[in-house]
Amino acid sequence: MELTPHLTLILTAFLADTLLGDPVYPLHPIRLIGAWSLWWEKLLFAWGLDGRFGGVLHWLLVVGVALLAWWVLDQLLAIWHPWAAWVWDAFLAYSLLCLGDLLVHGRRVLASLENLPEARRRVAMLVSRDTDRLDRGGVVRAAIESLSENLTDGVLTPLWALCLFGLPGLILVKTVSSLDSMVGYRYEPYRRFGWAAARSDDLVHWLPARLSVPLVALAAAILRLHPMSAISAARRWHGVLASPNSGWSEAACAGALRVRLLGPLSYRGEVVNEAFLGEEDWPANLEAHHLEQALRLILVCALLALLIGLGLTTGGHFLLT
């Protein structure tokens, strides 16, 4: 495999993200995207453009400017020196991948399980549900659910977008995901305004979500877990979650670990779910070793996804040449 600048960039960004975690700095691109999105949201609402048209305009302004800002700076740095542009691209890719940050938060929950109040506080950084009344098993379930759900939109889609479409692909999917998390809700005032953000997020994650199932099964086989259960669980329970995509990887991970997830969930004091995901004879009162297995499973899935992405990149380069 010839180590082209693009392949070197992918490997550099992936290794930096996995080993160092997400870099924290004031001008982080996700922070800038969030601020830009909020600025336009307030302005469009003030203009009365709070319906579907305003949401589409908001999407175009945020996504378009994110791509344009990267391109302009990339071109200016390339004029100064080609390697300056490459370093900028590599650092930006490192900033936008989030496997390392996901694993760090999961390990922090694992390390704090003997201190339940601290474990609740740390798992609250991974999930949006109420965590103040979770027992130990509920904390572990919440952490595993976050890891498995984020496997698609936080790991697979961004990584494969970078491999196949370079920085523009990565910027696009991360901006779309950010917009969905900010305005893509099915309640007012976002029911119509957030339509473009929510539907585009569903679209970009549609294929990676379904490809996550064989990937989880392969990782489970490598780790000597339960690959066939991963496939059957995904087939049976992928529709339990409201999202058309999140349930595939979450159900697959539940099957690979043979654990029950979900269970009683509340948001802002309101119970929204009581059913479990998984077979009745799988445990729901989960322990530290279940979270350890989940962390290893996500890491192996990411490594396999990297190999697949590199293969697609080199295959596409071979076809073009």
Residue frames relative to the residue before (quaternion, step in Angstrom):
aa qw qx qy qz dx dy dz
M 1.0000 0.0000 0.0000 0.0000 0.00 0.00 0.00
E 0.3372 -0.7494 0.5375 0.1893 3.57 -0.67 1.12
L 0.3355 -0.7628 0.5210 0.1847 3.56 -0.75 1.06
T 0.1055 -0.8172 0.5667 0.0016 3.54 0.10 1.36
P 0.6736 -0.4776 0.3506 0.4419 3.62 -1.22 0.23
H 0.6448 0.5201 -0.3324 0.4508 3.61 1.02 -0.73
L 0.6592 0.4915 -0.3100 0.4772 3.59 0.94 -0.84
T 0.6336 0.5290 -0.3238 0.4624 3.57 1.02 -0.81
L 0.6369 0.5276 -0.3211 0.4614 3.56 1.03 -0.82
I 0.6488 0.5201 -0.3202 0.4540 3.59 0.91 -0.92
L 0.6924 0.4789 -0.2821 0.4601 3.57 0.82 -1.00
T 0.6416 0.5286 -0.3230 0.4523 3.58 0.97 -0.85
A 0.6868 0.4811 -0.2836 0.4653 3.58 0.85 -0.99
F 0.6651 0.5083 -0.3110 0.4500 3.59 0.92 -0.90
L 0.6857 0.4781 -0.2932 0.4639 3.59 0.84 -0.93
A 0.6429 0.5147 -0.3285 0.4625 3.60 0.96 -0.83
D 0.6647 0.5012 -0.3047 0.4627 3.58 0.94 -0.88
T 0.6947 0.4873 -0.2847 0.4460 3.58 0.85 -0.96
L 0.7502 0.4141 -0.2188 0.4668 3.57 0.91 -0.91
L 0.7864 0.3431 -0.1607 0.4878 3.59 0.99 -0.81
G 0.4014 -0.7020 0.4942 0.3192 3.59 1.12 -0.51
D 0.7192 -0.4541 0.3097 0.4250 3.54 -1.32 0.09
P 0.3956 -0.7118 0.5164 0.2649 3.62 -0.81 0.91
V 0.2463 -0.7611 0.5850 0.1335 3.56 -1.04 0.82
Y 0.2783 0.7269 -0.5901 0.2144 3.56 -0.66 1.15
P 0.6637 -0.5697 0.3036 0.3779 3.61 -1.06 0.74
L 0.7650 0.3555 -0.1938 0.5008 3.60 0.96 -0.81
H 0.1561 0.7912 -0.5661 0.1705 3.58 1.02 0.78
P 0.5515 -0.6617 0.3834 0.3333 3.63 -0.81 0.94
I 0.6341 0.5197 -0.3499 0.4532 3.61 1.01 -0.68
R 0.6218 0.5211 -0.3397 0.4758 3.60 1.06 -0.68
L 0.6660 0.5027 -0.3039 0.4598 3.57 0.93 -0.89
I 0.6359 0.5185 -0.3232 0.4715 3.57 1.00 -0.83
G 0.6551 0.5182 -0.3088 0.4549 3.57 0.95 -0.88
A 0.6691 0.4936 -0.2999 0.4677 3.59 0.92 -0.89
W 0.6530 0.5084 -0.3022 0.4730 3.59 0.98 -0.87
S 0.6393 0.5226 -0.3170 0.4666 3.58 1.00 -0.83
L 0.6785 0.4921 -0.2918 0.4608 3.60 0.88 -0.93
W 0.6226 0.5483 -0.3365 0.4456 3.59 1.02 -0.79
W 0.7079 0.4407 -0.2614 0.4862 3.57 0.87 -0.96
E 0.5952 0.5624 -0.3675 0.4408 3.60 1.05 -0.65
K 0.6761 0.4855 -0.2956 0.4689 3.59 0.84 -0.95
L 0.6681 0.5089 -0.3038 0.4498 3.57 0.95 -0.88
L 0.6776 0.4864 -0.2929 0.4675 3.59 0.89 -0.91
F 0.6302 0.5114 -0.3371 0.4772 3.61 1.04 -0.71
A 0.6432 0.5215 -0.3233 0.4580 3.58 1.02 -0.81
W 0.6828 0.4654 -0.2716 0.4934 3.58 1.15 -0.63
G 0.5434 -0.6365 0.3923 0.3818 3.58 1.25 -0.03
L 0.5341 0.6150 -0.4078 0.4126 3.60 1.28 0.17
D 0.2643 0.7943 -0.4985 0.2253 3.56 0.63 1.16
G 0.5547 0.5989 -0.3928 0.4234 3.58 1.26 0.36
R 0.8015 -0.3019 0.2078 0.4726 3.54 -1.26 -0.36
F 0.6294 0.5302 -0.3384 0.4564 3.59 1.01 -0.79
G 0.6583 0.5035 -0.3087 0.4667 3.57 0.93 -0.87
G 0.6428 0.5257 -0.3204 0.4559 3.57 1.05 -0.73
V 0.6408 0.5039 -0.3227 0.4810 3.58 1.02 -0.76
L 0.6418 0.5130 -0.3163 0.4742 3.58 0.99 -0.85
H 0.6246 0.5356 -0.3205 0.4693 3.57 1.00 -0.85
W 0.6450 0.5257 -0.3105 0.4596 3.60 0.94 -0.93
L 0.6825 0.4934 -0.2880 0.4558 3.58 0.86 -0.98
L 0.6663 0.5102 -0.3068 0.4489 3.57 0.94 -0.84
V 0.7017 0.4589 -0.2812 0.4668 3.58 0.88 -0.89
V 0.6934 0.4584 -0.2838 0.4781 3.60 0.79 -0.98
G 0.6670 0.5202 -0.3082 0.4352 3.58 0.88 -0.93
V 0.6881 0.4684 -0.2897 0.4725 3.58 0.88 -0.89
A 0.6051 0.5504 -0.3620 0.4472 3.61 1.03 -0.69
L 0.6856 0.4639 -0.2792 0.4867 3.59 0.91 -0.90
L 0.6604 0.5137 -0.3119 0.4502 3.58 0.95 -0.86
A 0.6406 0.5289 -0.3305 0.4481 3.60 0.95 -0.84
W 0.6453 0.5021 -0.3257 0.4747 3.59 0.96 -0.83
W 0.6822 0.5120 -0.3009 0.4265 3.60 0.80 -1.00
V 0.6618 0.5127 -0.3156 0.4467 3.60 0.88 -0.92
L 0.6931 0.4603 -0.2883 0.4739 3.58 0.82 -0.95
D 0.6176 0.5485 -0.3393 0.4500 3.57 1.05 -0.75
Q 0.6717 0.4935 -0.2929 0.4684 3.58 0.95 -0.87
L 0.6500 0.5130 -0.3194 0.4608 3.59 0.97 -0.80
L 0.6692 0.4841 -0.3000 0.4773 3.58 0.97 -0.83
A 0.6233 0.5430 -0.3380 0.4499 3.60 1.05 -0.72
I 0.6171 0.5308 -0.3451 0.4672 3.59 1.09 -0.66
W 0.6547 0.4995 -0.3067 0.4773 3.56 1.02 -0.83
H 0.7363 -0.2713 0.1973 0.5876 3.61 0.86 -1.02
P 0.5334 -0.6537 0.4233 0.3302 3.64 -0.85 0.91
W 0.6649 0.5070 -0.3201 0.4454 3.58 0.99 -0.76
A 0.5724 0.5739 -0.3859 0.4405 3.59 1.16 -0.49
A 0.6440 0.5062 -0.3135 0.4804 3.58 1.02 -0.80
W 0.6529 0.5137 -0.3214 0.4545 3.59 0.97 -0.81
V 0.6502 0.5083 -0.3190 0.4660 3.59 0.94 -0.86
W 0.6269 0.5285 -0.3264 0.4703 3.59 1.02 -0.80
D 0.6677 0.4959 -0.3010 0.4665 3.58 0.91 -0.91
A 0.6611 0.5106 -0.3108 0.4535 3.59 0.94 -0.88
F 0.6738 0.4816 -0.3053 0.4700 3.59 0.93 -0.84
L 0.6351 0.5210 -0.3304 0.4648 3.57 1.04 -0.74
A 0.6465 0.5065 -0.3180 0.4736 3.58 0.98 -0.85
Y 0.6277 0.5290 -0.3243 0.4701 3.58 1.00 -0.81
S 0.6698 0.5096 -0.2962 0.4515 3.58 0.98 -0.85
L 0.7346 0.4469 -0.2322 0.4547 3.58 1.07 -0.73
L 0.5972 0.5030 -0.3805 0.4955 3.61 1.19 -0.28
C 0.1221 -0.8485 0.5139 0.0314 3.61 -0.93 0.75
L 0.2628 0.7673 -0.5427 0.2183 3.62 1.08 0.53
G 0.6704 0.5249 -0.3088 0.4239 3.57 0.81 -1.00
D 0.6652 0.5001 -0.3015 0.4654 3.57 0.93 -0.90
L 0.6266 0.5396 -0.3287 0.4563 3.58 1.03 -0.79
L 0.6871 0.4746 -0.2767 0.4754 3.57 0.90 -0.95
V 0.6177 0.5491 -0.3444 0.4453 3.60 1.02 -0.77
H 0.6739 0.4815 -0.3003 0.4731 3.58 0.88 -0.91
G 0.6388 0.5242 -0.3270 0.4585 3.58 1.01 -0.76
R 0.6694 0.4901 -0.2989 0.4715 3.59 0.97 -0.83
R 0.6175 0.5411 -0.3504 0.4508 3.58 1.08 -0.64
V 0.6207 0.5135 -0.3354 0.4884 3.57 1.05 -0.74
L 0.6455 0.5347 -0.3135 0.4462 3.57 0.92 -0.94
A 0.6972 0.4878 -0.2759 0.4471 3.57 0.90 -0.93
S 0.7364 0.4329 -0.2275 0.4676 3.59 1.14 -0.53
L 0.3792 0.7768 -0.4563 0.2112 3.62 1.23 0.02
E 0.6313 0.5289 -0.3468 0.4488 3.62 1.13 -0.48
N 0.7037 0.3371 -0.2276 0.5826 3.57 1.31 -0.26
L 0.2787 -0.8328 0.4500 0.1624 3.58 0.17 1.31
P 0.6507 0.4971 -0.3535 0.4522 3.69 0.81 -0.74
E 0.6609 0.4905 -0.3067 0.4781 3.59 1.01 -0.81
A 0.6317 0.5302 -0.3287 0.4603 3.59 1.03 -0.77
R 0.6328 0.5189 -0.3261 0.4733 3.58 1.02 -0.78
R 0.6557 0.5137 -0.3149 0.4550 3.58 0.95 -0.87
R 0.6999 0.4725 -0.2821 0.4553 3.56 0.93 -0.85
V 0.6572 0.4856 -0.3305 0.4722 3.60 0.99 -0.69
A 0.5648 0.5950 -0.3837 0.4240 3.59 1.19 -0.45
M 0.6137 0.5377 -0.3465 0.4628 3.60 1.23 -0.35
L 0.6827 0.4634 -0.2735 0.4945 3.58 1.30 -0.24
V 0.8002 0.2322 -0.0878 0.5460 3.58 1.05 -0.73
S 0.4280 -0.7116 0.5002 0.2456 3.57 -1.23 0.47
R 0.5117 0.6541 -0.4191 0.3669 3.61 1.25 -0.12
D 0.6211 -0.4943 0.4298 0.4304 3.57 -1.32 0.09
T 0.1148 -0.8244 0.5531 0.0354 3.58 -0.83 0.97
D 0.5072 0.7097 -0.4038 0.2756 3.58 1.22 -0.30
R 0.7536 0.3467 -0.2204 0.5131 3.62 1.19 -0.33
L 0.3936 0.7289 -0.4799 0.2890 3.59 1.22 0.19
D 0.3335 -0.6911 0.5938 0.2420 3.55 -1.09 0.72
R 0.7528 -0.3872 0.2587 0.4652 3.59 -1.27 0.03
G 0.6685 0.4975 -0.3017 0.4632 3.58 0.91 -0.90
G 0.6457 0.5211 -0.3147 0.4609 3.56 1.06 -0.75
V 0.6154 0.5337 -0.3405 0.4697 3.58 1.07 -0.70
V 0.6664 0.4924 -0.3044 0.4699 3.59 0.90 -0.92
R 0.6355 0.5251 -0.3311 0.4591 3.59 0.95 -0.84
A 0.6615 0.5136 -0.3096 0.4503 3.57 0.89 -0.94
A 0.6579 0.5075 -0.3138 0.4595 3.59 0.96 -0.85
I 0.6686 0.4871 -0.3036 0.4728 3.60 0.91 -0.88
E 0.6270 0.5336 -0.3400 0.4544 3.59 1.01 -0.76
S 0.6632 0.5007 -0.3073 0.4637 3.58 0.94 -0.86
L 0.6415 0.5220 -0.3197 0.4623 3.58 0.94 -0.88
S 0.7288 0.4471 -0.2544 0.4520 3.57 0.78 -1.03
E 0.6468 0.5083 -0.3240 0.4672 3.60 1.03 -0.72
N 0.7064 0.4579 -0.2575 0.4744 3.57 0.99 -0.85
L 0.4287 0.6919 -0.4741 0.3357 3.59 1.23 -0.10
T 0.6947 0.4658 -0.2827 0.4697 3.60 0.95 -0.83
D 0.8213 0.3006 -0.1705 0.4540 3.57 0.36 -1.22
G 0.7165 0.4460 -0.2664 0.4655 3.59 1.15 -0.43
V 0.7781 0.3060 -0.1524 0.5270 3.58 1.16 -0.53
L 0.7728 0.4043 -0.2337 0.4298 3.59 0.41 -1.22
T 0.7017 0.4707 -0.2952 0.4459 3.60 0.67 -1.03
P 0.6900 0.4614 -0.3185 0.4577 3.66 0.73 -0.87
L 0.6677 0.5092 -0.3149 0.4425 3.60 0.89 -0.88
W 0.6986 0.4547 -0.2777 0.4776 3.59 0.84 -0.92
A 0.6023 0.5402 -0.3606 0.4641 3.60 1.10 -0.60
L 0.6434 0.5098 -0.3169 0.4751 3.58 1.00 -0.81
C 0.6702 0.5100 -0.3037 0.4456 3.57 0.89 -0.92
L 0.7675 0.3997 -0.2005 0.4594 3.58 0.82 -1.00
F 0.8308 0.2175 -0.0671 0.5078 3.58 0.93 -0.88
G 0.5129 -0.6746 0.4081 0.3396 3.58 1.25 0.18
L 0.8036 -0.2796 0.2033 0.4844 3.57 -1.26 -0.39
P 0.6244 0.5325 -0.3810 0.4259 3.67 0.87 -0.68
G 0.6502 0.5137 -0.3216 0.4582 3.61 0.98 -0.78
L 0.6640 0.4997 -0.3032 0.4663 3.57 0.94 -0.87
I 0.6522 0.5080 -0.3147 0.4664 3.58 0.93 -0.89
L 0.6355 0.5438 -0.3294 0.4382 3.58 0.96 -0.85
V 0.7325 0.4292 -0.2686 0.4550 3.61 0.66 -1.05
K 0.6554 0.4967 -0.3323 0.4619 3.61 1.00 -0.66
T 0.6330 0.5091 -0.3351 0.4773 3.60 1.07 -0.67
V 0.6348 0.5220 -0.3225 0.4697 3.57 0.99 -0.84
S 0.6612 0.5001 -0.3089 0.4661 3.61 0.91 -0.87
S 0.6437 0.5187 -0.3216 0.4617 3.58 1.01 -0.80
L 0.6505 0.5113 -0.3129 0.4664 3.57 0.98 -0.85
D 0.6395 0.5255 -0.3302 0.4538 3.57 0.97 -0.82
S 0.6836 0.4839 -0.2921 0.4617 3.59 0.95 -0.85
M 0.7002 0.4665 -0.2717 0.4672 3.59 1.17 -0.46
V 0.8416 0.1140 -0.0255 0.5274 3.61 0.88 -0.88
G 0.5819 0.6433 -0.3651 0.3381 3.61 1.20 -0.21
Y 0.3581 0.7511 -0.4726 0.2901 3.57 0.82 1.03
R 0.4362 -0.7083 0.5017 0.2374 3.54 -1.23 0.59
Y 0.6338 0.4559 -0.3683 0.5048 3.57 1.04 0.72
E 0.6348 -0.5536 0.3876 0.3745 3.53 -1.27 0.47
P 0.6032 -0.1567 -0.7769 -0.0899 1.55 -2.13 1.32
Y 0.5550 0.6680 -0.3523 0.3488 3.59 1.25 0.22
R 0.3812 0.7623 -0.4742 0.2207 3.60 1.23 -0.14
R 0.7718 0.2737 -0.1550 0.5527 3.60 0.93 -0.85
F 0.6366 0.5492 -0.3284 0.4305 3.59 0.99 -0.82
G 0.7421 0.4273 -0.2237 0.4654 3.60 0.99 -0.81
W 0.3484 0.7734 -0.4759 0.2325 3.59 1.28 0.07
A 0.6885 0.4842 -0.2975 0.4506 3.63 0.76 -0.99
A 0.6514 0.5152 -0.3161 0.4587 3.59 0.96 -0.85
A 0.6968 0.4793 -0.2828 0.4526 3.59 0.84 -0.97
R 0.6973 0.4726 -0.2911 0.4534 3.59 0.85 -0.93
S 0.6505 0.4978 -0.3321 0.4676 3.63 0.98 -0.72
D 0.6165 0.5295 -0.3442 0.4702 3.58 1.08 -0.67
D 0.6258 0.5224 -0.3335 0.4736 3.59 0.98 -0.81
L 0.6766 0.5246 -0.2936 0.4252 3.57 0.93 -0.92
V 0.7161 0.4645 -0.2841 0.4367 3.60 0.75 -0.99
H 0.7291 0.4133 -0.2455 0.4871 3.60 1.14 -0.58
W 0.4124 0.7547 -0.4511 0.2384 3.60 1.25 -0.19
L 0.7437 0.4019 -0.2384 0.4780 3.61 0.68 -1.03
P 0.6548 0.4974 -0.3448 0.4527 3.67 0.81 -0.80
A 0.6063 0.5614 -0.3665 0.4277 3.61 1.02 -0.71
R 0.7164 0.4388 -0.2566 0.4779 3.57 0.88 -0.89
L 0.6378 0.5032 -0.3265 0.4831 3.58 1.13 -0.57
S 0.5352 0.6331 -0.4082 0.3823 3.58 1.21 -0.35
V 0.5981 0.6013 -0.3697 0.3796 3.60 1.09 -0.64
P 0.7105 0.3995 -0.2922 0.5003 3.67 0.69 -0.89
L 0.5981 0.5614 -0.3658 0.4396 3.58 1.13 -0.58
V 0.6574 0.4884 -0.3036 0.4869 3.59 0.94 -0.88
A 0.6387 0.5292 -0.3285 0.4517 3.58 0.99 -0.82
L 0.6565 0.4989 -0.3098 0.4735 3.60 0.97 -0.84
A 0.6492 0.5027 -0.3152 0.4758 3.58 0.96 -0.84
A 0.6349 0.5260 -0.3264 0.4623 3.59 1.02 -0.78
A 0.6337 0.5216 -0.3299 0.4664 3.59 1.03 -0.76
I 0.6455 0.5203 -0.3166 0.4609 3.58 0.98 -0.86
L 0.7394 0.4036 -0.2115 0.4956 3.57 0.99 -0.86
R 0.4124 -0.7289 0.4431 0.3198 3.58 1.35 0.07
L 0.3485 0.6985 -0.5317 0.3287 3.53 0.86 1.05
H 0.6838 -0.4880 0.3622 0.4038 3.63 -0.82 -0.91
P 0.1270 -0.8515 0.5037 0.0717 3.62 0.38 1.20
M 0.6685 0.4944 -0.3202 0.4539 3.62 0.90 -0.79
S 0.6282 0.5195 -0.3349 0.4726 3.57 1.07 -0.67
A 0.5916 0.5668 -0.3635 0.4433 3.59 1.11 -0.64
I 0.6836 0.4811 -0.2832 0.4702 3.57 0.91 -0.92
S 0.6961 0.4712 -0.2881 0.4587 3.58 0.82 -0.94
A 0.6438 0.5185 -0.3280 0.4573 3.60 1.01 -0.74
A 0.6437 0.5130 -0.3261 0.4650 3.58 0.99 -0.81
R 0.6498 0.5206 -0.3119 0.4576 3.56 0.99 -0.84
R 0.7390 0.4415 -0.2315 0.4532 3.58 0.95 -0.86
W 0.8363 0.2552 -0.0912 0.4766 3.60 0.84 -0.94
H 0.3784 0.7537 -0.4869 0.2272 3.62 1.16 0.10
G 0.6964 0.4877 -0.2772 0.4475 3.59 1.13 -0.55
V 0.4174 0.7251 -0.4657 0.2885 3.60 1.25 0.06
L 0.7051 0.4302 -0.2665 0.4967 3.59 0.98 -0.80
A 0.5974 -0.5913 0.4099 0.3542 3.57 -1.17 0.58
S 0.6302 0.5351 -0.3327 0.4537 3.58 1.07 -0.69
P 0.4618 -0.6872 0.4785 0.2925 3.62 -0.97 0.77
N 0.7429 0.4167 -0.2125 0.4788 3.59 1.22 -0.31
S 0.6537 0.5788 -0.3373 0.3519 3.61 0.83 -0.94
G 0.6424 0.5814 -0.3310 0.3739 3.57 1.01 -0.76
W 0.5792 0.6132 -0.3854 0.3741 3.60 1.11 -0.56
S 0.7393 0.3930 -0.2410 0.4909 3.59 0.70 -1.02
E 0.6347 0.5330 -0.3458 0.4400 3.60 1.02 -0.70
A 0.6759 0.4737 -0.2951 0.4813 3.58 0.91 -0.88
A 0.6303 0.5344 -0.3342 0.4532 3.59 1.03 -0.78
C 0.6682 0.4866 -0.3029 0.4743 3.59 0.94 -0.84
A 0.6106 0.5375 -0.3528 0.4623 3.59 1.03 -0.72
G 0.6728 0.4881 -0.2930 0.4725 3.57 0.97 -0.85
A 0.6421 0.5322 -0.3270 0.4444 3.57 0.96 -0.85
L 0.7323 0.3929 -0.2168 0.5122 3.57 1.07 -0.78
R 0.2484 -0.7799 0.5090 0.2665 3.56 1.32 -0.48
V 0.4584 0.6186 -0.4917 0.4069 3.51 0.68 1.24
R 0.4123 -0.6680 0.5511 0.2829 3.54 -1.27 0.40
L 0.1530 -0.7834 0.5995 0.0596 3.55 -0.98 0.95
L 0.6941 0.4387 -0.3759 0.4296 3.55 -1.39 -0.02
G 0.2337 0.7584 -0.5880 0.1563 3.61 -0.65 -1.03
P 0.7978 -0.2818 0.1819 0.5010 3.64 -1.18 -0.36
L 0.0295 0.7889 -0.6102 0.0665 3.58 -0.71 1.14
S 0.0146 -0.7882 0.6151 0.0140 3.56 -1.03 0.77
Y 0.1331 -0.7560 0.6378 0.0629 3.52 -1.19 0.75
R 0.8411 -0.0486 -0.0170 0.5385 3.56 -0.74 1.14
G 0.7428 -0.4420 0.2089 0.4574 3.53 0.98 0.92
E 0.6513 0.4980 -0.3130 0.4794 3.58 1.27 -0.10
V 0.3796 -0.7210 0.5357 0.2217 3.58 -0.78 1.06
V 0.0996 -0.8263 0.5541 0.0161 3.58 -0.66 1.13
N 0.8023 0.0763 -0.0442 0.5904 3.59 1.21 -0.23
E 0.0640 -0.7896 0.6083 0.0498 3.56 -1.14 0.68
A 0.5773 0.6070 -0.3722 0.3997 3.60 1.24 -0.37
F 0.3712 -0.7088 0.5585 0.2188 3.54 -1.20 0.64
L 0.3291 -0.6919 0.6052 0.2161 3.53 -1.32 0.48
G 0.6842 0.4437 -0.3363 0.4710 3.59 -0.57 1.13
E 0.6602 -0.5094 0.3744 0.4055 3.54 -1.29 0.28
E 0.5999 -0.6125 0.3858 0.3407 3.55 -1.09 0.71
D 0.7061 0.4488 -0.2816 0.4698 3.60 1.09 -0.57
W 0.5118 0.5893 -0.4508 0.4331 3.60 1.25 0.18
P 0.5284 -0.6573 0.4223 0.3322 3.63 -0.99 0.71
A 0.2161 -0.7582 0.6013 0.1299 3.55 -1.18 0.67
N 0.6439 0.4675 -0.3141 0.5179 3.57 1.23 -0.44
L 0.0632 -0.8838 0.4636 -0.0028 3.52 0.45 1.31
E 0.3045 -0.7574 0.5637 0.1262 3.52 -1.27 0.66
A 0.7556 -0.4017 0.2726 0.4398 3.54 -1.35 0.09
H 0.6621 0.5234 -0.3390 0.4157 3.63 0.90 -0.80
H 0.5844 0.5559 -0.3792 0.4535 3.60 1.16 -0.44
L 0.6630 0.4861 -0.3007 0.4833 3.58 0.98 -0.81
E 0.6068 0.5421 -0.3500 0.4641 3.59 1.05 -0.70
Q 0.6540 0.5027 -0.3061 0.4754 3.59 0.95 -0.88
A 0.6514 0.5230 -0.3174 0.4488 3.58 0.96 -0.86
L 0.6437 0.5196 -0.3207 0.4614 3.59 0.97 -0.82
R 0.6578 0.4879 -0.3106 0.4825 3.59 0.97 -0.82
L 0.6326 0.5457 -0.3277 0.4411 3.57 1.00 -0.83
I 0.6719 0.4870 -0.2990 0.4712 3.60 0.88 -0.91
L 0.6489 0.5165 -0.3250 0.4545 3.60 0.96 -0.82
V 0.6664 0.4816 -0.3080 0.4786 3.61 0.89 -0.86
C 0.6121 0.5371 -0.3480 0.4645 3.61 1.02 -0.73
A 0.6658 0.5053 -0.3040 0.4572 3.58 0.94 -0.87
L 0.6491 0.5086 -0.3172 0.4684 3.58 0.99 -0.81
L 0.6401 0.5019 -0.3172 0.4875 3.59 1.02 -0.78
A 0.6408 0.5211 -0.3232 0.4619 3.58 0.99 -0.82
L 0.6175 0.5367 -0.3383 0.4650 3.58 1.07 -0.72
L 0.6569 0.5045 -0.3116 0.4656 3.59 0.91 -0.89
I 0.6475 0.5048 -0.3168 0.4750 3.57 0.97 -0.83
G 0.6661 0.5114 -0.3015 0.4516 3.57 0.92 -0.91
L 0.6513 0.4966 -0.3142 0.4801 3.57 0.98 -0.79
G 0.6347 0.5270 -0.3265 0.4613 3.56 1.05 -0.75
L 0.6577 0.4935 -0.3092 0.4778 3.58 0.96 -0.82
T 0.6393 0.5350 -0.3244 0.4470 3.57 1.02 -0.79
T 0.7045 0.4444 -0.2691 0.4835 3.58 0.83 -0.96
G 0.6215 0.5392 -0.3398 0.4555 3.58 1.10 -0.69
G 0.6653 0.4911 -0.3005 0.4752 3.56 0.98 -0.83
H 0.6366 0.5188 -0.3281 0.4669 3.58 1.04 -0.76
F 0.6365 0.5323 -0.3244 0.4543 3.58 1.04 -0.83
L 0.6687 0.5057 -0.3039 0.4524 3.58 0.94 -0.89
L 0.6750 0.5004 -0.2977 0.4532 3.57 1.03 -0.80
T 0.7239 0.4026 -0.2459 0.5035 3.58 1.14 -0.56
